[in-house]
Every structure is written in C-alpha cells, then in structure tokens.
Amino acid sequence: MLKLQNSLFLLSLLCFFCVFIGDASVHEYNGEKFVSKGNAFVVHGGSEGIYSSFPDPHNVTAVGGDSYIRFEKISFRRPKEFANFSSQSIQAVVFEVEDRETIGGSAYGGQRAVCCTADLAKLGVCLEGEVIYRPSTENPTWPKVFGISFNGDEEVATLPSKSVQITKTGMYNLYFIHCDLNLRDLTVEGKTVWKNPTGYLPGRMAPLMNFYGFMSLAFVILGIFWFSQYARFWREVLPLQNCITLVITLGMLEMALWYFDYAEFNESGIRPVGITMWAVTFGTIKRTIARIIILMVSMGYGVVRPTLGGLTSKVIMLGATFFLASEVLELVENVGAVSDLSGKARLFLVLPVAISLLASLIFLSAMCHLCSLGTLSEFNAVCLL
C-alpha cells in the first residue's frame, strides 16, 4: 500500500509539472541556454512537419491560410560582465530535413563542423566564425539563415520580427547557433509561431483531428446500439457486460476529448493542457479495464467461475501497475507536446508498460498451467504467492 501511495504521489507531481511546461505550436523560449555541440553553441528551436501553401511572390508577410514560421520578439541576452565587446553573429537557421547536409562542412575531408574554421575560411567557402551552409539543390533560397550581433556594450540583441513562408511540404527544423566562445553564457527569449494552411496543429497531428472526429461518431453509434440491447435484456445482463458498458462509455468520452483537444489546439495555437490530461486519463482507464477484463475472462471469470477468489487482489495490483506506467507514458508524450520529434524519455517510459504486460502474461500462463494440472493444492499455492 505504501508503494502504491508513493506511485500516486509521483504521478500527481508529474501532472503538476506538465501543467507548467505545457507549450503550444507557439514555441516559447524562456531564457534557454546555448549548449556546446562540436565547435558551435546551439539551441534547438523546434521541429515540426509543415504542409506547403501556395507561393505568392507579392506576399511580403504571411497571413491566414499560409504556412509559415514567424519569429516574434526573439532576443539574446548576455551577462553584464561580458557586455564590453562587439560579438560575432548569432544566427537562426531554418532548414527542411532533406537539406540537413547543406549545414556544416569540413576541410580536406576532416571532422565535420558547423562553424567556419580557419582552414575553411582559407579555402574561401565561408567566413570564419559564421555558420557553414550551402544553397539547397532543389530550392536555392533555402536554408534560411539570418542573424544579429551585439554592438559595443549591449546586453540584449533583438532579432527583427519576420516570417518564413513554407512552399514545400516537409519536416522543418529551427536552430539558434553562434560560434563565439565569449558568448557561451548567452540565453534566448521570445517565441516562434509555426502554422499549417489549416491551422496550428503540427504536421503529424493534423490528420488526428479528423480521425478522432470519425471515431467519436463511431463510438456514439456503437453506444446507441449497445445501450439499446442493454436496456432490452437488462434482466439477463452478466457482470462482465457491465464492465464492457463502462469501457464503451470511457471510449466515447476519450474520443470526444481528443477531438476537442486537437480542435482547440488547431484553432488557437495553444494546447489545452486540462483537456489533454483528461483525455489521457480516460484513455488509460479504458485500456486498463479492457486488459483486466481480458485477464479475468482468460482465467474463467464469468464463464466457468463466479469469482476470482484469492486472485482478486493480484489482478487489481496488475491493473494498477499498468495504469500508473501507461498514465505516466501518455502524459509525457502528449501533455505539452509541440515538436514532431519524440523525446528520449519515451524510450525509458515504455519499459514499465511492457513489463506490466509481461507480468500479466506470466501470471495468466501460470494459471493456465495449473488449470491443466487440475490440482487444488497447486492452485492454492499460487494464490498465496
């Protein structure tokens, strides 16, 4: 019981944390520090799939219906004690994933570098201290690179607001990069707005809104049919059918909540954290109950056995373990998710879910083995484990 209370406390803490890190398709940077990568200092500004809009050469500023990445109030701040010199350029680099090889280079086949080195500068291919990039073979105007530098004793350098219009469907990446060792304590603030032609949903999430809309309708039709039959034969309803009714109800709520979640995100650009958390929770409860039903039916409950006897607590424990592991995984994956790239934490959070499912399979296999032996003593031995 103590372990279960600790797990619930950690889950509540994670939910509380997710509420405050919730972002949107509006990527916000609140004092993000640059991280050393090779010979460059980098901040990852975001990665999203964006569908193209029709190119309009007369359109200077992106408007509704266009696909764009808009920079708003992006500023770079350096410590006051290092604000006594003019710096090299701090650059924002926007590129499509197929053009990633156009960023960086190497001299004489050596180690690849992002920032221009003295050897590369001697070859005349770049300016020392700036980001190395070459025009894309398919679109010579890409990648988009623009920047700002500190002059004199300035503590803050602000990047002019601008929009990058997207005219090719693809996965786009944004990085803020500088090559000045004196700016290693630099931070970035502001936000970028990433928009598709139909709204603010990232590329991988855009089809999900229609999917959950159709699924909501399908669950409504299923629910009407099921509840009509449930009311018709209510005198003959089995306990397992009550559980199935609960699963269908939770499924209806889950699909509806996911649809409203994506619809709100698409409309405003701000992901509704509350709706997302409720959708995740209802979905996790539904999957937990469904797996418990499968486990109980496989053990003969409702078919050849009226109760589970001493195994009830163990089935509940397996269900609670799966719920906690799955809830944490879904919260980390969905609450506050903006970029189309999954975090590394997902790899580790999948393991508890897999282990809980494996434990259920082992438990079920042991029960099936005892049923084949048909000995009461061995059955009771398992119940006491």
NORCOR-V522075 format. One record per pair of residues at least 24 apart in sequence whose C-alpha atoms are under 6 Angstrom apart, sorted by sequence separation. I is the first residue (numbers start at 0). J is the second residue. D is the distance in Angstrom with one decimal. If there is no record, write none. Layout:
i=I j=J d=D
i=I j=J d=D
This chain:
i=253 j=278 d=5.2
i=324 j=351 d=5.6
i=325 j=352 d=5.8
i=103 j=131 d=4.7
i=253 j=281 d=5.6
i=324 j=352 d=5.2
i=102 j=131 d=5.9
i=103 j=132 d=5.8
i=253 j=282 d=5.5
i=102 j=132 d=4.5
i=101 j=132 d=5.3
i=287 j=318 d=6.0
i=321 j=352 d=6.0
i=101 j=133 d=5.1
i=218 j=251 d=5.4
i=321 j=355 d=5.5
i=287 j=322 d=5.9
i=249 j=285 d=5.8
i=215 j=254 d=5.1
i=246 j=285 d=5.5
i=215 j=255 d=5.5
i=211 j=254 d=5.6
i=283 j=326 d=6.0
i=212 j=258 d=5.7
i=211 j=258 d=5.2
i=94 j=142 d=4.7
i=93 j=142 d=5.8
i=93 j=143 d=5.1
i=128 j=178 d=5.5
i=208 j=258 d=5.5
i=92 j=143 d=5.8
i=92 j=144 d=4.6
i=91 j=144 d=5.7
i=208 j=261 d=5.5
i=91 j=145 d=5.5
i=90 j=145 d=5.4
i=91 j=146 d=5.8
i=90 j=146 d=3.9
i=89 j=146 d=5.2
i=89 j=147 d=5.4
i=88 j=147 d=5.4
i=89 j=148 d=5.8
i=88 j=148 d=4.5
i=87 j=148 d=5.9
i=86 j=148 d=5.7
i=86 j=149 d=5.2
i=85 j=149 d=5.3
i=85 j=150 d=4.5
i=200 j=265 d=4.8
i=85 j=151 d=4.8
i=199 j=265 d=4.5
i=84 j=151 d=4.9
i=198 j=265 d=4.9
i=83 j=151 d=6.0
i=84 j=152 d=5.9
i=83 j=152 d=4.5
i=199 j=268 d=5.0
i=82 j=152 d=4.6
i=82 j=153 d=5.9
i=82 j=154 d=5.6
i=310 j=382 d=5.8
i=309 j=382 d=5.7
i=96 j=170 d=5.6
i=39 j=114 d=5.9
i=95 j=170 d=5.6
i=96 j=171 d=6.0
i=95 j=171 d=4.4
i=77 j=154 d=5.4
i=94 j=171 d=5.7
i=76 j=154 d=5.7
i=94 j=172 d=5.6
i=76 j=155 d=4.6
i=93 j=172 d=5.7
i=75 j=155 d=5.6
i=93 j=173 d=4.6
i=75 j=156 d=5.2
i=92 j=173 d=5.7
i=74 j=156 d=5.6
i=92 j=174 d=5.3
i=74 j=157 d=4.1
i=91 j=174 d=5.8
i=73 j=157 d=5.9
i=74 j=158 d=5.9
i=91 j=175 d=4.5
i=73 j=158 d=5.4
i=90 j=175 d=5.7
i=90 j=176 d=5.3
i=89 j=176 d=6.0
i=89 j=177 d=4.7
i=71 j=160 d=5.2
i=70 j=160 d=5.3
i=70 j=161 d=5.4
i=69 j=161 d=5.8
i=69 j=162 d=4.1
i=68 j=162 d=5.6
i=68 j=163 d=5.1
i=67 j=163 d=5.4
i=67 j=164 d=4.3
i=66 j=164 d=5.9
i=67 j=165 d=5.2
i=66 j=165 d=5.2
i=77 j=185 d=4.8
i=76 j=185 d=5.8
i=76 j=186 d=5.4
i=75 j=186 d=5.7
i=54 j=166 d=5.7
i=75 j=187 d=4.6
i=74 j=187 d=5.8
i=51 j=165 d=5.5
i=52 j=166 d=5.4
i=74 j=188 d=5.3
i=51 j=166 d=4.6
i=73 j=188 d=5.7
i=51 j=167 d=4.6
i=73 j=189 d=4.3
i=51 j=168 d=4.6
i=72 j=189 d=5.0
i=50 j=168 d=4.3
i=49 j=168 d=5.8
i=71 j=190 d=5.5
i=49 j=169 d=5.8
i=71 j=191 d=5.9
i=48 j=169 d=5.6
i=70 j=191 d=4.6
i=48 j=170 d=4.2
i=69 j=191 d=5.4
i=47 j=170 d=5.6
i=69 j=192 d=5.0
i=47 j=171 d=5.6
i=68 j=192 d=5.5
i=46 j=171 d=5.6
i=68 j=193 d=4.6
i=46 j=172 d=4.5
i=45 j=172 d=5.9
i=67 j=194 d=5.4
i=45 j=173 d=5.4
i=66 j=194 d=5.3
i=44 j=173 d=4.9
i=66 j=195 d=4.6
i=44 j=174 d=5.2
i=66 j=196 d=5.1
i=43 j=174 d=4.7
i=65 j=196 d=5.0
i=42 j=174 d=5.7
i=64 j=196 d=4.7
i=42 j=175 d=5.1
i=41 j=175 d=5.7
i=41 j=176 d=4.7
i=40 j=176 d=5.6
i=40 j=177 d=5.4
i=39 j=178 d=5.0
i=50 j=195 d=5.8
i=49 j=195 d=5.7
i=48 j=201 d=5.8
i=49 j=202 d=5.2
i=32 j=186 d=4.6
i=47 j=201 d=5.7
i=48 j=202 d=4.1
i=31 j=186 d=5.2
i=30 j=186 d=5.1
i=31 j=187 d=5.3
i=30 j=187 d=5.2
i=30 j=188 d=5.2
i=29 j=188 d=5.0
i=28 j=188 d=4.7
i=28 j=189 d=5.3
i=27 j=189 d=5.9
i=28 j=190 d=5.8
i=27 j=190 d=4.3
i=26 j=190 d=5.4
i=26 j=191 d=5.2
i=25 j=191 d=5.7
i=25 j=192 d=4.5
i=24 j=193 d=5.8
i=24 j=199 d=6.0
i=24 j=268 d=5.3
i=23 j=268 d=5.7
i=23 j=269 d=4.5
i=23 j=270 d=5.1
i=47 j=338 d=5.3
i=46 j=338 d=5.0
i=47 j=339 d=4.9
i=45 j=338 d=5.8
i=46 j=339 d=5.8
i=22 j=335 d=5.0
i=24 j=337 d=5.6
i=21 j=335 d=3.8
i=23 j=337 d=5.7
